[in-house]
Amino acid sequence: MKNTLRELRTGKGWTQEQLGQALGVSRQAVNALETEKHDPSLDLAYRIAALFERAVEDVFDNPHA
Amino acid sequence: MASWKTMDPAHKRYVIRTNLFMAGYVAVNVAAITGAFDQIIGTSAGVALGLCVAAPIAGQLWATLSLMNEADEFVRALTAKRFIIASGLAMALFSGWGFAESYGTAPHAPGWIIYPLFWGLFGLVSPFVKSSGR
């Protein structure tokens, strides 16, 4: 799923490891999200959106819109 | 592959559990190969010994399920995907070999081969299965 996670993360100056810790997931999971190898669960998508204080659809493209 | 230092706690526990269970599996088999159980081979006690070797295998499967419980959703999905592909391939290959024995002239393969075959295939498919979805 296309997303702006890498831009949001680097905008904060965080590493994948740091973002993973903030979200409670592994660095591999962050990398998989950024490279579109993993579609997040609704729960994780909301956690990411809340962390960056954005709406979910500002972070993840809605493929059905 | 993450180093021990950078590995997350769930993976560290998995590695420790795997090493412990596999140490038991290898120890019993090395002892059997070197003749430690020669007196009971071919007896009912030998059957019990054979079943005992399956205990570390069950333990290893528990370790894998524990990793999936303790890890994040990506690792869980990726492990499940790799596990299903590897077990499917192992079953297909081993069943195929069994039929080749029954219908052809393939030499007999002992049943215990399916376990190392499964993990060998798991290792083989893992570098190619990097996505949790399609």
N, CA and C atoms of all chains as a GROMACS GRO file, in nm:
protein
  597
    1MET      N    1   0.084  -0.119   0.000
    1MET     CA    2   0.000   0.000   0.000
    1MET      C    3   0.089   0.126   0.000
    2LYS      N    4   0.062   0.216  -0.096
    2LYS     CA    5   0.143   0.338  -0.106
    2LYS      C    6   0.124   0.423   0.020
    3ASN      N    7   0.234   0.483   0.064
    3ASN     CA    8   0.223   0.562   0.186
    3ASN      C    9   0.334   0.666   0.191
    4THR      N   10   0.322   0.756   0.287
    4THR     CA   11   0.420   0.863   0.303
    4THR      C   12   0.503   0.843   0.430
    5LEU      N   13   0.509   0.719   0.475
    5LEU     CA   14   0.574   0.692   0.603
    5LEU      C   15   0.721   0.734   0.604
    6ARG      N   16   0.794   0.702   0.496
    6ARG     CA   17   0.936   0.736   0.493
    6ARG      C   18   0.956   0.888   0.504
    7GLU      N   19   0.874   0.962   0.430
    7GLU     CA   20   0.885   1.109   0.434
    7GLU      C   21   0.852   1.161   0.574
    8LEU      N   22   0.748   1.106   0.633
    8LEU     CA   23   0.709   1.151   0.768
    8LEU      C   24   0.818   1.118   0.869
    9ARG      N   25   0.875   0.998   0.856
    9ARG     CA   26   0.979   0.956   0.952
    9ARG      C   27   1.106   1.040   0.937
   10THR      N   28   1.152   1.056   0.813
   10THR     CA   29   1.275   1.133   0.794
   10THR      C   30   1.252   1.281   0.828
   11GLY      N   31   1.128   1.326   0.810
   11GLY     CA   32   1.094   1.463   0.849
   11GLY      C   33   1.114   1.487   0.997
   12LYS      N   34   1.096   1.383   1.075
   12LYS     CA   35   1.116   1.393   1.221
   12LYS      C   36   1.261   1.362   1.260
   13GLY      N   37   1.340   1.318   1.160
   13GLY     CA   38   1.480   1.283   1.189
   13GLY      C   39   1.495   1.151   1.261
   14TRP      N   40   1.397   1.062   1.246
   14TRP     CA   41   1.400   0.933   1.316
   14TRP      C   42   1.458   0.824   1.225
   15THR      N   43   1.520   0.727   1.287
   15THR     CA   44   1.562   0.607   1.214
   15THR      C   45   1.443   0.510   1.213
   16GLN      N   46   1.454   0.406   1.130
   16GLN     CA   47   1.348   0.304   1.130
   16GLN      C   48   1.338   0.237   1.267
   17GLU      N   49   1.452   0.219   1.330
   17GLU     CA   50   1.456   0.157   1.463
   17GLU      C   51   1.379   0.244   1.563
   18GLN      N   52   1.403   0.374   1.558
   18GLN     CA   53   1.335   0.465   1.652
   18GLN      C   54   1.185   0.467   1.627
   19LEU      N   55   1.146   0.470   1.501
   19LEU     CA   56   1.003   0.470   1.470
   19LEU      C   57   0.941   0.336   1.516
   20GLY      N   58   1.013   0.228   1.493
   20GLY     CA   59   0.963   0.098   1.537
   20GLY      C   60   0.940   0.094   1.687
   21GLN      N   61   1.033   0.152   1.762
   21GLN     CA   62   1.018   0.155   1.908
   21GLN      C   63   0.896   0.239   1.949
   22ALA      N   64   0.878   0.351   1.880
   22ALA     CA   65   0.764   0.438   1.913
   22ALA      C   66   0.631   0.369   1.883
   23LEU      N   67   0.632   0.282   1.782
   23LEU     CA   68   0.508   0.214   1.742
   23LEU      C   69   0.491   0.078   1.809
   24GLY      N   70   0.599   0.028   1.868
   24GLY     CA   71   0.594  -0.105   1.928
   24GLY      C   72   0.604  -0.217   1.826
   25VAL      N   73   0.675  -0.190   1.716
   25VAL     CA   74   0.698  -0.294   1.614
   25VAL      C   75   0.848  -0.299   1.583
   26SER      N   76   0.888  -0.401   1.507
   26SER     CA   77   1.029  -0.418   1.475
   26SER      C   78   1.073  -0.321   1.364
   27ARG      N   79   1.205  -0.304   1.352
   27ARG     CA   80   1.259  -0.223   1.242
   27ARG      C   81   1.220  -0.285   1.108
   28GLN      N   82   1.218  -0.419   1.105
   28GLN     CA   83   1.180  -0.488   0.981
   28GLN      C   84   1.038  -0.452   0.939
   29ALA      N   85   0.951  -0.438   1.038
   29ALA     CA   86   0.811  -0.403   1.008
   29ALA      C   87   0.803  -0.263   0.949
   30VAL      N   88   0.880  -0.170   1.006
   30VAL     CA   89   0.881  -0.032   0.954
   30VAL      C   90   0.933  -0.033   0.810
   31ASN      N   91   1.042  -0.106   0.789
   31ASN     CA   92   1.099  -0.115   0.654
   31ASN      C   93   0.998  -0.176   0.556
   32ALA      N   94   0.928  -0.280   0.600
   32ALA     CA   95   0.829  -0.345   0.513
   32ALA      C   96   0.713  -0.250   0.480
   33LEU      N   97   0.676  -0.168   0.576
   33LEU     CA   98   0.570  -0.069   0.549
   33LEU      C   99   0.617   0.034   0.448
   34GLU      N  100   0.740   0.083   0.468
   34GLU     CA  101   0.792   0.188   0.380
   34GLU      C  102   0.813   0.138   0.238
   35THR      N  103   0.847   0.011   0.224
   35THR     CA  104   0.873  -0.044   0.091
   35THR      C  105   0.751  -0.117   0.033
   36GLU      N  106   0.638  -0.096   0.099
   36GLU     CA  107   0.509  -0.151   0.053
   36GLU      C  108   0.508  -0.304   0.048
   37LYS      N  109   0.583  -0.366   0.137
   37LYS     CA  110   0.582  -0.512   0.144
   37LYS      C  111   0.486  -0.561   0.251
   38HIS      N  112   0.426  -0.469   0.323
   38HIS     CA  113   0.329  -0.508   0.426
   38HIS      C  114   0.218  -0.404   0.432
   39ASP      N  115   0.096  -0.452   0.423
   39ASP     CA  116  -0.020  -0.366   0.443
   39ASP      C  117  -0.054  -0.370   0.591
   40PRO      N  118  -0.056  -0.254   0.657
   40PRO     CA  119  -0.075  -0.258   0.803
   40PRO      C  120  -0.218  -0.296   0.840
   41SER      N  121  -0.231  -0.349   0.961
   41SER     CA  122  -0.364  -0.372   1.016
   41SER      C  123  -0.426  -0.234   1.043
   42LEU      N  124  -0.555  -0.233   1.063
   42LEU     CA  125  -0.624  -0.107   1.092
   42LEU      C  126  -0.566  -0.046   1.220
   43ASP      N  127  -0.539  -0.132   1.319
   43ASP     CA  128  -0.486  -0.084   1.447
   43ASP      C  129  -0.351  -0.015   1.427
   44LEU      N  130  -0.262  -0.079   1.351
   44LEU     CA  131  -0.129  -0.020   1.330
   44LEU      C  132  -0.140   0.108   1.247
   45ALA      N  133  -0.227   0.108   1.148
   45ALA     CA  134  -0.245   0.228   1.065
   45ALA      C  135  -0.290   0.346   1.152
   46TYR      N  136  -0.381   0.320   1.245
   46TYR     CA  137  -0.428   0.428   1.334
   46TYR      C  138  -0.318   0.471   1.430
   47ARG      N  139  -0.236   0.376   1.476
   47ARG     CA  140  -0.125   0.411   1.565
   47ARG      C  141  -0.026   0.501   1.494
   48ILE      N  142   0.003   0.469   1.368
   48ILE     CA  143   0.097   0.550   1.289
   48ILE      C  144   0.040   0.690   1.268
   49ALA      N  145  -0.086   0.692   1.229
   49ALA     CA  146  -0.150   0.822   1.204
   49ALA      C  147  -0.151   0.908   1.330
   50ALA      N  148  -0.181   0.846   1.443
   50ALA     CA  149  -0.185   0.920   1.570
   50ALA      C  150  -0.046   0.972   1.607
   51LEU      N  151   0.057   0.890   1.583
   51LEU     CA  152   0.194   0.929   1.618
   51LEU      C  153   0.235   1.054   1.541
   52PHE      N  154   0.196   1.061   1.415
   52PHE     CA  155   0.234   1.176   1.332
   52PHE      C  156   0.125   1.284   1.330
   53GLU      N  157   0.022   1.262   1.409
   53GLU     CA  158  -0.089   1.357   1.420
   53GLU      C  159  -0.148   1.391   1.282
   54ARG      N  160  -0.174   1.284   1.207
   54ARG     CA  161  -0.235   1.297   1.074
   54ARG      C  162  -0.357   1.205   1.068
   55ALA      N  163  -0.437   1.227   0.964
   55ALA     CA  164  -0.546   1.131   0.936
   55ALA      C  165  -0.483   1.008   0.868
   56VAL      N  166  -0.546   0.895   0.885
   56VAL     CA  167  -0.492   0.771   0.825
   56VAL      C  168  -0.471   0.790   0.674
   57GLU      N  169  -0.564   0.855   0.608
   57GLU     CA  170  -0.554   0.869   0.462
   57GLU      C  171  -0.450   0.973   0.420
   58ASP      N  172  -0.396   1.047   0.516
   58ASP     CA  173  -0.283   1.135   0.485
   58ASP      C  174  -0.152   1.055   0.484
   59VAL      N  175  -0.155   0.940   0.550
   59VAL     CA  176  -0.036   0.855   0.556
   59VAL      C  177  -0.043   0.744   0.451
   60PHE      N  178  -0.160   0.682   0.441
   60PHE     CA  179  -0.178   0.569   0.348
   60PHE      C  180  -0.278   0.606   0.239
   61ASP      N  181  -0.240   0.582   0.114
   61ASP     CA  182  -0.332   0.605   0.003
   61ASP      C  183  -0.446   0.506   0.014
   62ASN      N  184  -0.567   0.555  -0.002
   62ASN     CA  185  -0.682   0.463  -0.004
   62ASN      C  186  -0.692   0.402  -0.143
   63PRO      N  187  -0.664   0.272  -0.156
   63PRO     CA  188  -0.664   0.212  -0.290
   63PRO      C  189  -0.805   0.198  -0.347
   64HIS      N  190  -0.905   0.221  -0.264
   64HIS     CA  191  -1.044   0.203  -0.309
   64HIS      C  192  -1.115   0.336  -0.334
   65ALA      N  193  -1.042   0.446  -0.314
   65ALA     CA  194  -1.106   0.578  -0.329
   65ALA      C  195  -1.110   0.618  -0.475
   66MET      N  196   1.995  -1.040   0.797
   66MET     CA  197   1.977  -1.108   0.926
   66MET      C  198   2.033  -1.021   1.038
   67ALA      N  199   1.951  -0.999   1.139
   67ALA     CA  200   1.994  -0.914   1.249
   67ALA      C  201   2.097  -0.987   1.336
   68SER      N  202   2.189  -0.908   1.392
   68SER     CA  203   2.286  -0.968   1.484
   68SER      C  204   2.219  -0.983   1.620
   69TRP      N  205   2.287  -1.054   1.710
   69TRP     CA  206   2.229  -1.076   1.844
   69TRP      C  207   2.202  -0.942   1.913
   70LYS      N  208   2.295  -0.846   1.891
   70LYS     CA  209   2.284  -0.717   1.958
   70LYS      C  210   2.161  -0.639   1.910
   71THR      N  211   2.132  -0.648   1.780
   71THR     CA  212   2.021  -0.570   1.725
   71THR      C  213   1.890  -0.648   1.719
   72MET      N  214   1.896  -0.775   1.759
   72MET     CA  215   1.777  -0.860   1.750
   72MET      C  216   1.674  -0.821   1.856
   73ASP      N  217   1.546  -0.823   1.819
   73ASP     CA  218   1.444  -0.789   1.917
   73ASP      C  219   1.423  -0.905   2.015
   74PRO      N  220   1.365  -0.876   2.133
   74PRO     CA  221   1.353  -0.979   2.238
   74PRO      C  222   1.280  -1.105   2.193
   75ALA      N  223   1.176  -1.091   2.110
   75ALA     CA  224   1.100  -1.209   2.065
   75ALA      C  225   1.190  -1.303   1.985
   76HIS      N  226   1.273  -1.246   1.898
   76HIS     CA  227   1.364  -1.329   1.818
   76HIS      C  228   1.474  -1.391   1.904
   77LYS      N  229   1.520  -1.315   2.004
   77LYS     CA  230   1.622  -1.371   2.094
   77LYS      C  231   1.566  -1.494   2.167
   78ARG      N  232   1.444  -1.481   2.217
   78ARG     CA  233   1.383  -1.596   2.285
   78ARG      C  234   1.367  -1.713   2.189
   79TYR      N  235   1.330  -1.683   2.066
   79TYR     CA  236   1.313  -1.788   1.965
   79TYR      C  237   1.445  -1.862   1.940
   80VAL      N  238   1.553  -1.785   1.925
   80VAL     CA  239   1.684  -1.846   1.899
   80VAL      C  240   1.726  -1.934   2.017
   81ILE      N  241   1.707  -1.885   2.139
   81ILE     CA  242   1.744  -1.964   2.258
   81ILE      C  243   1.662  -2.093   2.263
   82ARG      N  244   1.530  -2.081   2.246
   82ARG     CA  245   1.443  -2.199   2.252
   82ARG      C  246   1.478  -2.299   2.142
   83THR      N  247   1.501  -2.246   2.023
   83THR     CA  248   1.536  -2.335   1.910
   83THR      C  249   1.665  -2.410   1.939
   84ASN      N  250   1.766  -2.339   1.988
   84ASN     CA  251   1.894  -2.405   2.018
   84ASN      C  252   1.878  -2.512   2.124
   85LEU      N  253   1.797  -2.484   2.226
   85LEU     CA  254   1.776  -2.583   2.333
   85LEU      C  255   1.707  -2.708   2.278
   86PHE      N  256   1.600  -2.688   2.203
   86PHE     CA  257   1.527  -2.804   2.150
   86PHE      C  258   1.611  -2.882   2.050
   87MET      N  259   1.683  -2.810   1.966
   87MET     CA  260   1.763  -2.880   1.866
   87MET      C  261   1.883  -2.951   1.930
   88ALA      N  262   1.932  -2.896   2.040
   88ALA     CA  263   2.041  -2.964   2.111
   88ALA      C  264   1.992  -3.101   2.160
   89GLY      N  265   1.869  -3.105   2.214
   89GLY     CA  266   1.812  -3.232   2.258
   89GLY      C  267   1.793  -3.328   2.143
   90TYR      N  268   1.742  -3.277   2.033
   90TYR     CA  269   1.718  -3.359   1.913
   90TYR      C  270   1.850  -3.420   1.862
   91VAL      N  271   1.951  -3.334   1.851
   91VAL     CA  272   2.082  -3.380   1.800
   91VAL      C  273   2.147  -3.476   1.899
   92ALA      N  274   2.136  -3.445   2.028
   92ALA     CA  275   2.203  -3.529   2.130
   92ALA      C  276   2.150  -3.672   2.127
   93VAL      N  277   2.016  -3.687   2.121
   93VAL     CA  278   1.958  -3.822   2.119
   93VAL      C  279   2.001  -3.896   1.992
   94ASN      N  280   2.000  -3.826   1.881
   94ASN     CA  281   2.035  -3.893   1.755
   94ASN      C  282   2.184  -3.926   1.746
   95VAL      N  283   2.269  -3.837   1.796
   95VAL     CA  284   2.413  -3.868   1.797
   95VAL      C  285   2.440  -3.987   1.888
   96ALA      N  286   2.370  -3.990   2.003
   96ALA     CA  287   2.387  -4.103   2.095
   96ALA      C  288   2.343  -4.234   2.027
   97ALA      N  289   2.232  -4.227   1.954
   97ALA     CA  290   2.183  -4.348   1.885
   97ALA      C  291   2.281  -4.392   1.776
   98ILE      N  292   2.331  -4.294   1.700
   98ILE     CA  293   2.424  -4.327   1.590
   98ILE      C  294   2.553  -4.388   1.645
   99THR      N  295   2.597  -4.339   1.761
   99THR     CA  296   2.723  -4.389   1.818
   99THR      C  297   2.703  -4.516   1.902
  100GLY      N  298   2.579  -4.569   1.903
  100GLY     CA  299   2.558  -4.700   1.964
  100GLY      C  300   2.511  -4.700   2.108
  101ALA      N  301   2.477  -4.582   2.160
  101ALA     CA  302   2.436  -4.576   2.301
  101ALA      C  303   2.306  -4.653   2.328
  102PHE      N  304   2.223  -4.668   2.226
  102PHE     CA  305   2.095  -4.737   2.248
  102PHE      C  306   2.087  -4.871   2.175
  103ASP      N  307   2.201  -4.928   2.144
  103ASP     CA  308   2.202  -5.051   2.064
  103ASP      C  309   2.120  -5.165   2.125
  104GLN      N  310   2.117  -5.172   2.258
  104GLN     CA  311   2.044  -5.283   2.323
  104GLN      C  312   1.894  -5.274   2.302
  105ILE      N  313   1.843  -5.153   2.281
  105ILE     CA  314   1.696  -5.140   2.270
  105ILE      C  315   1.648  -5.120   2.126
  106ILE      N  316   1.740  -5.108   2.032
  106ILE     CA  317   1.699  -5.091   1.892
  106ILE      C  318   1.623  -5.216   1.847
  107GLY      N  319   1.506  -5.194   1.789
  107GLY     CA  320   1.426  -5.307   1.741
  107GLY      C  321   1.331  -5.362   1.846
  108THR      N  322   1.328  -5.302   1.965
  108THR     CA  323   1.237  -5.347   2.071
  108THR      C  324   1.130  -5.239   2.094
  109SER      N  325   1.036  -5.269   2.185
  109SER     CA  326   0.933  -5.168   2.215
  109SER      C  327   0.995  -5.046   2.284
  110ALA      N  328   1.103  -5.068   2.357
  110ALA     CA  329   1.173  -4.955   2.418
  110ALA      C  330   1.232  -4.864   2.309
  111GLY      N  331   1.270  -4.925   2.200
  111GLY     CA  332   1.321  -4.848   2.087
  111GLY      C  333   1.212  -4.761   2.025
  112VAL      N  334   1.089  -4.815   2.025
  112VAL     CA  335   0.975  -4.736   1.975
  112VAL      C  336   0.956  -4.614   2.065
  113ALA      N  337   0.964  -4.636   2.196
  113ALA     CA  338   0.949  -4.525   2.291
  113ALA      C  339   1.061  -4.422   2.270
  114LEU      N  340   1.181  -4.470   2.244
  114LEU     CA  341   1.294  -4.379   2.218
  114LEU      C  342   1.266  -4.295   2.093
  115GLY      N  343   1.214  -4.362   1.991
  115GLY     CA  344   1.180  -4.290   1.867
  115GLY      C  345   1.078  -4.180   1.891
  116LEU      N  346   0.979  -4.211   1.974
  116LEU     CA  347   0.876  -4.110   2.004
  116LEU      C  348   0.934  -3.995   2.087
  117CYS      N  349   1.032  -4.029   2.173
  117CYS     CA  350   1.097  -3.925   2.255
  117CYS      C  351   1.167  -3.821   2.167
  118VAL      N  352   1.222  -3.867   2.055
  118VAL     CA  353   1.292  -3.774   1.966
  118VAL      C  354   1.194  -3.673   1.906
  119ALA      N  355   1.067  -3.712   1.902
  119ALA     CA  356   0.966  -3.620   1.847
  119ALA      C  357   0.935  -3.506   1.944
  120ALA      N  358   0.968  -3.523   2.072
  120ALA     CA  359   0.937  -3.418   2.170
  120ALA      C  360   1.008  -3.285   2.137
  121PRO      N  361   1.138  -3.288   2.106
  121PRO     CA  362   1.201  -3.159   2.068
  121PRO      C  363   1.141  -3.099   1.941
  122ILE      N  364   1.088  -3.184   1.854
  122ILE     CA  365   1.024  -3.133   1.732
  122ILE      C  366   0.897  -3.056   1.769
  123ALA      N  367   0.818  -3.115   1.859
  123ALA     CA  368   0.698  -3.045   1.907
  123ALA      C  369   0.740  -2.916   1.977
  124GLY      N  370   0.850  -2.922   2.053
  124GLY     CA  371   0.900  -2.802   2.122
  124GLY      C  372   0.940  -2.693   2.025
  125GLN      N  373   1.003  -2.734   1.916
  125GLN     CA  374   1.045  -2.636   1.816
  125GLN      C  375   0.925  -2.570   1.750
  126LEU      N  376   0.820  -2.648   1.726
  126LEU     CA  377   0.699  -2.590   1.668
  126LEU      C  378   0.636  -2.492   1.766
  127TRP      N  379   0.641  -2.527   1.895
  127TRP     CA  380   0.590  -2.436   1.999
  127TRP      C  381   0.672  -2.305   1.997
  128ALA      N  382   0.805  -2.318   1.984
  128ALA     CA  383   0.892  -2.200   1.980
  128ALA      C  384   0.854  -2.109   1.862
  129THR      N  385   0.822  -2.171   1.750
  129THR     CA  386   0.785  -2.092   1.631
  129THR      C  387   0.650  -2.022   1.654
  130LEU      N  388   0.555  -2.094   1.713
  130LEU     CA  389   0.425  -2.032   1.742
  130LEU      C  390   0.439  -1.921   1.846
  131SER      N  391   0.530  -1.942   1.942
  131SER     CA  392   0.555  -1.838   2.043
  131SER      C  393   0.613  -1.713   1.978
  132LEU      N  394   0.706  -1.734   1.884
  132LEU     CA  395   0.762  -1.620   1.812
  132LEU      C  396   0.650  -1.542   1.743
  133MET      N  397   0.559  -1.616   1.682
  133MET     CA  398   0.450  -1.550   1.611
  133MET      C  399   0.358  -1.474   1.708
  134ASN      N  400   0.342  -1.527   1.829
  134ASN     CA  401   0.260  -1.459   1.930
  134ASN      C  402   0.326  -1.334   1.983
  135GLU      N  403   0.459  -1.342   1.999
  135GLU     CA  404   0.532  -1.235   2.067
  135GLU      C  405   0.581  -1.126   1.970
  136ALA      N  406   0.591  -1.161   1.841
  136ALA     CA  407   0.644  -1.066   1.744
  136ALA      C  408   0.534  -0.972   1.695
  137ASP      N  409   0.573  -0.874   1.613
  137ASP     CA  410   0.474  -0.781   1.559
  137ASP      C  411   0.400  -0.844   1.440
  138GLU      N  412   0.302  -0.771   1.391
  138GLU     CA  413   0.213  -0.829   1.289
  138GLU      C  414   0.286  -0.864   1.159
  139PHE      N  415   0.390  -0.787   1.123
  139PHE     CA  416   0.462  -0.818   0.999
  139PHE      C  417   0.539  -0.950   1.012
  140VAL      N  418   0.613  -0.964   1.121
  140VAL     CA  419   0.690  -1.088   1.143
  140VAL      C  420   0.595  -1.207   1.152
  141ARG      N  421   0.481  -1.186   1.219
  141ARG     CA  422   0.381  -1.293   1.232
  141ARG      C  423   0.330  -1.338   1.094
  142ALA      N  424   0.294  -1.242   1.013
  142ALA     CA  425   0.241  -1.275   0.880
  142ALA      C  426   0.348  -1.338   0.792
  143LEU      N  427   0.470  -1.285   0.800
  143LEU     CA  428   0.579  -1.337   0.717
  143LEU      C  429   0.615  -1.480   0.758
  144THR      N  430   0.622  -1.504   0.889
  144THR     CA  431   0.655  -1.639   0.938
  144THR      C  432   0.547  -1.738   0.896
  145ALA      N  433   0.421  -1.696   0.909
  145ALA     CA  434   0.310  -1.784   0.871
  145ALA      C  435   0.316  -1.818   0.722
  146LYS      N  436   0.345  -1.718   0.641
  146LYS     CA  437   0.352  -1.739   0.496
  146LYS      C  438   0.464  -1.836   0.460
  147ARG      N  439   0.583  -1.813   0.519
  147ARG     CA  440   0.696  -1.902   0.493
  147ARG      C  441   0.668  -2.043   0.543
  148PHE      N  442   0.605  -2.051   0.660
  148PHE     CA  443   0.574  -2.182   0.720
  148PHE      C  444   0.479  -2.261   0.630
  149ILE      N  445   0.378  -2.195   0.581
  149ILE     CA  446   0.279  -2.263   0.495
  149ILE      C  447   0.344  -2.310   0.365
  150ILE      N  448   0.424  -2.223   0.303
  150ILE     CA  449   0.489  -2.262   0.177
  150ILE      C  450   0.584  -2.378   0.200
  151ALA      N  451   0.668  -2.369   0.306
  151ALA     CA  452   0.766  -2.475   0.332
  151ALA      C  453   0.696  -2.607   0.368
  152SER      N  454   0.592  -2.601   0.451
  152SER     CA  455   0.525  -2.726   0.489
  152SER      C  456   0.451  -2.785   0.369
  153GLY      N  457   0.394  -2.701   0.285
  153GLY     CA  458   0.327  -2.751   0.165
  153GLY      C  459   0.425  -2.819   0.071
  154LEU      N  460   0.540  -2.756   0.052
  154LEU     CA  461   0.642  -2.817  -0.036
  154LEU      C  462   0.694  -2.947   0.023
  155ALA      N  463   0.718  -2.948   0.156
  155ALA     CA  464   0.769  -3.070   0.222
  155ALA      C  465   0.668  -3.184   0.208
  156MET      N  466   0.541  -3.152   0.229
  156MET     CA  467   0.438  -3.257   0.217
  156MET      C  468   0.428  -3.307   0.073
  157ALA      N  469   0.432  -3.214  -0.022
  157ALA     CA  470   0.423  -3.254  -0.163
  157ALA      C  471   0.541  -3.341  -0.203
  158LEU      N  472   0.662  -3.297  -0.164
  158LEU     CA  473   0.782  -3.374  -0.201
  158LEU      C  474   0.784  -3.512  -0.134
  159PHE      N  475   0.750  -3.513  -0.005
  159PHE     CA  476   0.757  -3.640   0.067
  159PHE      C  477   0.647  -3.735   0.020
  160SER      N  478   0.529  -3.682  -0.006
  160SER     CA  479   0.420  -3.766  -0.059
  160SER      C  480   0.458  -3.819  -0.196
  161GLY      N  481   0.515  -3.731  -0.278
  161GLY     CA  482   0.558  -3.774  -0.411
  161GLY      C  483   0.660  -3.886  -0.404
  162TRP      N  484   0.753  -3.871  -0.309
  162TRP     CA  485   0.855  -3.975  -0.292
  162TRP      C  486   0.789  -4.106  -0.247
  163GLY      N  487   0.693  -4.095  -0.156
  163GLY     CA  488   0.622  -4.215  -0.108
  163GLY      C  489   0.552  -4.288  -0.222
  164PHE      N  490   0.488  -4.212  -0.308
  164PHE     CA  491   0.421  -4.275  -0.423
  164PHE      C  492   0.523  -4.334  -0.520
  165ALA      N  493   0.637  -4.267  -0.532
  165ALA     CA  494   0.743  -4.321  -0.619
  165ALA      C  495   0.796  -4.453  -0.563
  166GLU      N  496   0.792  -4.465  -0.430
  166GLU     CA  497   0.830  -4.593  -0.366
  166GLU      C  498   0.725  -4.700  -0.395
  167SER      N  499   0.596  -4.659  -0.379
  167SER     CA  500   0.487  -4.755  -0.395
  167SER      C  501   0.470  -4.800  -0.540
  168TYR      N  502   0.480  -4.705  -0.630
  168TYR     CA  503   0.450  -4.736  -0.770
  168TYR      C  504   0.575  -4.758  -0.855
  169GLY      N  505   0.688  -4.714  -0.801
  169GLY     CA  506   0.812  -4.724  -0.880
  169GLY      C  507   0.921  -4.796  -0.804
  170THR      N  508   1.041  -4.754  -0.832
  170THR     CA  509   1.155  -4.822  -0.773
  170THR      C  510   1.238  -4.728  -0.685
  171ALA      N  511   1.175  -4.619  -0.640
  171ALA     CA  512   1.248  -4.525  -0.555
  171ALA      C  513   1.288  -4.594  -0.424
  172PRO      N  514   1.409  -4.570  -0.376
  172PRO     CA  515   1.451  -4.632  -0.249
  172PRO      C  516   1.370  -4.576  -0.132
  173HIS      N  517   1.359  -4.653  -0.025
  173HIS     CA  518   1.278  -4.611   0.090
  173HIS      C  519   1.340  -4.490   0.160
  174ALA      N  520   1.256  -4.394   0.191
  174ALA     CA  521   1.299  -4.276   0.268
  174ALA      C  522   1.233  -4.284   0.405
  175PRO      N  523   1.309  -4.281   0.514
  175PRO     CA  524   1.248  -4.288   0.647
  175PRO      C  525   1.165  -4.164   0.676
  176GLY      N  526   1.060  -4.182   0.756
  176GLY     CA  527   0.965  -4.073   0.784
  176GLY      C  528   1.028  -3.952   0.852
  177TRP      N  529   1.133  -3.976   0.931
  177TRP     CA  530   1.190  -3.862   1.004
  177TRP      C  531   1.252  -3.758   0.911
  178ILE      N  532   1.272  -3.793   0.786
  178ILE     CA  533   1.334  -3.698   0.691
  178ILE      C  534   1.246  -3.574   0.670
  179ILE      N  535   1.115  -3.590   0.692
  179ILE     CA  536   1.026  -3.476   0.661
  179ILE      C  537   1.058  -3.354   0.748
  180TYR      N  538   1.108  -3.377   0.870
  180TYR     CA  539   1.136  -3.263   0.957
  180TYR      C  540   1.256  -3.180   0.909
  181PRO      N  541   1.375  -3.243   0.889
  181PRO     CA  542   1.484  -3.162   0.831
  181PRO      C  543   1.451  -3.111   0.691
  182LEU      N  544   1.371  -3.189   0.617
  182LEU     CA  545   1.330  -3.143   0.483
  182LEU      C  546   1.249  -3.014   0.494
  183PHE      N  547   1.155  -3.012   0.589
  183PHE     CA  548   1.072  -2.893   0.610
  183PHE      C  549   1.158  -2.771   0.642
  184TRP      N  550   1.251  -2.787   0.739
  184TRP     CA  551   1.331  -2.669   0.779
  184TRP      C  552   1.429  -2.629   0.670
  185GLY      N  553   1.478  -2.728   0.594
  185GLY     CA  554   1.564  -2.695   0.480
  185GLY      C  555   1.487  -2.611   0.379
  186LEU      N  556   1.363  -2.651   0.353
  186LEU     CA  557   1.280  -2.576   0.258
  186LEU      C  558   1.243  -2.439   0.315
  187PHE      N  559   1.221  -2.434   0.447
  187PHE     CA  560   1.189  -2.306   0.512
  187PHE      C  561   1.304  -2.207   0.489
  188GLY      N  562   1.427  -2.257   0.508
  188GLY     CA  563   1.544  -2.172   0.485
  188GLY      C  564   1.560  -2.133   0.340
  189LEU      N  565   1.523  -2.226   0.253
  189LEU     CA  566   1.537  -2.202   0.110
  189LEU      C  567   1.436  -2.099   0.058
  190VAL      N  568   1.312  -2.106   0.107
  190VAL     CA  569   1.210  -2.014   0.055
  190VAL      C  570   1.216  -1.877   0.122
  191SER      N  571   1.272  -1.871   0.244
  191SER     CA  572   1.267  -1.745   0.320
  191SER      C  573   1.326  -1.624   0.246
  192PRO      N  574   1.443  -1.638   0.180
  192PRO     CA  575   1.496  -1.519   0.110
  192PRO      C  576   1.406  -1.471  -0.004
  193PHE      N  577   1.317  -1.557  -0.052
  193PHE     CA  578   1.229  -1.519  -0.164
  193PHE      C  579   1.092  -1.472  -0.117
  194VAL      N  580   1.061  -1.496   0.010
  194VAL     CA  581   0.932  -1.454   0.064
  194VAL      C  582   0.959  -1.339   0.161
  195LYS      N  583   0.949  -1.218   0.110
  195LYS     CA  584   0.980  -1.100   0.192
  195LYS      C  585   0.860  -1.011   0.214
  196SER      N  586   0.748  -1.047   0.152
  196SER     CA  587   0.628  -0.966   0.164
  196SER      C  588   0.523  -1.043   0.242
  197SER      N  589   0.448  -0.972   0.325
  197SER     CA  590   0.345  -1.040   0.405
  197SER      C  591   0.219  -1.067   0.325
  198GLY      N  592   0.202  -0.993   0.214
  198GLY     CA  593   0.079  -1.009   0.135
  198GLY      C  594   0.106  -1.085   0.008
  199ARG      N  595   0.050  -1.037  -0.101
  199ARG     CA  596   0.066  -1.106  -0.229
  199ARG      C  597   0.203  -1.084  -0.280
   0.00000   0.00000   0.00000
